[in-house]
Amino acid sequence: MRARTRKTKETSGPVAFNDMVRLLKWWRCFREAEARTIKELPSFLITLLAGYAFDQRDVRASFGEAIADWFGFLARAVRQRARIAFDDFGSPPSSPGRNWEILDPVNAENNVVDKWTGVMADELAGWLEDSRDAMYEAIAAFQDDRESDGVECLLRVFGPPIRHHSEGEE
């Protein structure tokens, strides 16, 4: 993950990998409060999903565009039960017959979602899809100078604390 953070620091633009990880972890805390089947979405899993999204999609010019893109990309990956593996420390082993794999890059024998059910994966995909849609609605609202509508959309993604982060200084 350090290499991904370093890579974004070497490019111009405000969006950095580690900031995107923080956004996803904030999002996770809000979503877990409404969970039906997911008891806990581990921080490590969020970091791996972020690493996968970064490797496949990079980042966009703005946080809103980047997180909306990542939500959509990850929603598809989770719905399709895409195998998520990293070659940072060597080639990951093939493991046919598993329903879904998100492999620890340091210990490729560790499938982080090994105990997940299909219902849990579907719930996560739903969270990602809902958040993608709300982010694109927020982007459109802010572009149309509908600040209040944009903030309401952000509330659906990040919860009530986002209201305080979106208030301008008087």
SVG drawing of the C-alpha trace seen along z (x, -y; Angstrom):
<svg xmlns="http://www.w3.org/2000/svg" viewBox="-32 -35 40 61">
<polyline fill="none" stroke="black" stroke-width="0.4" points="0.0,0.0 3.0,-2.3 3.9,-2.0 0.4,-3.2 0.6,-6.1 4.0,-7.0 2.8,-6.8 0.0,-9.3 2.3,-11.7 4.5,-11.7 1.6,-12.9 -0.1,-16.2 -3.6,-16.6 -5.3,-16.6 -6.5,-13.0 -4.1,-10.6 -4.4,-6.8 -4.2,-7.0 -6.9,-9.7 -9.1,-7.5 -8.5,-4.7 -9.6,-7.0 -12.8,-8.0 -13.6,-4.3 -13.0,-3.6 -15.2,-6.4 -17.9,-5.2 -17.6,-1.7 -18.2,-2.9 -21.5,-4.6 -22.6,-1.5 -21.9,1.0 -24.4,-0.8 -27.1,0.2 -25.8,3.7 -28.1,6.7 -25.7,9.6 -22.2,8.0 -21.2,7.9 -17.9,6.2 -16.1,5.0 -12.5,5.3 -10.2,2.3 -7.7,4.6 -10.4,5.7 -11.2,2.0 -7.5,1.4 -7.3,4.4 -10.4,3.2 -8.9,-0.3 -5.6,1.2 -7.5,3.2 -9.5,0.2 -6.4,-2.0 -4.5,0.7 -7.3,1.0 -8.8,-2.5 -6.2,-4.9 -7.7,-8.1 -9.6,-10.9 -9.2,-14.7 -11.5,-15.2 -12.4,-13.2 -16.1,-13.0 -15.3,-11.6 -12.6,-9.2 -14.8,-7.8 -17.9,-7.5 -15.7,-5.6 -14.3,-3.3 -17.7,-2.6 -19.0,-1.6 -15.9,0.5 -15.9,2.3 -19.6,2.9 -19.1,4.8 -16.1,6.7 -18.0,7.8 -21.2,8.7 -19.1,10.8 -17.0,12.2 -13.9,11.1 -10.7,12.7 -8.6,9.9 -5.0,10.8 -1.8,8.7 1.6,9.5 3.5,7.0 5.4,9.8 5.3,12.5 2.7,14.2 -0.4,15.3 -1.1,19.0 -4.1,20.3 -6.8,21.7 -9.6,23.2 -12.9,24.0 -13.2,21.0 -16.4,18.9 -14.6,15.6 -11.1,14.6 -9.5,11.5 -5.9,12.5 -3.6,10.9 -0.6,9.7 1.9,10.7 0.4,14.1 -1.5,15.3 -2.8,18.3 -4.9,15.9 -8.3,15.4 -9.7,12.4 -13.3,13.3 -13.0,17.0 -15.8,17.1 -18.1,14.7 -21.4,15.9 -23.0,14.9 -25.6,12.8 -22.8,10.9 -21.1,10.2 -24.4,9.1 -25.0,6.7 -21.5,5.2 -22.2,4.9 -25.5,3.1 -23.8,0.7 -21.3,-0.1 -24.0,-0.5 -26.1,-2.8 -23.0,-4.9 -22.0,-5.1 -25.4,-6.4 -25.5,-8.9 -22.1,-10.2 -23.0,-10.8 -26.2,-12.6 -24.1,-14.7 -21.7,-15.6 -24.5,-16.6 -26.2,-18.7 -23.0,-20.6 -22.4,-21.2 -25.9,-22.7 -25.3,-24.9 -27.8,-22.9 -25.6,-22.8 -28.3,-21.6 -29.2,-18.6 -25.5,-17.8 -25.0,-17.7 -28.1,-15.5 -26.6,-13.0 -23.3,-13.0 -25.2,-12.3 -26.5,-9.1 -22.9,-8.0 -21.0,-9.2 -23.6,-9.9 -24.5,-13.0 -20.9,-14.0 -20.3,-15.0 -22.7,-18.0 -20.1,-19.6 -17.3,-19.0 -19.3,-20.6 -20.1,-23.8 -18.2,-26.7 -16.6,-29.3 -18.7,-32.3"/>
</svg>
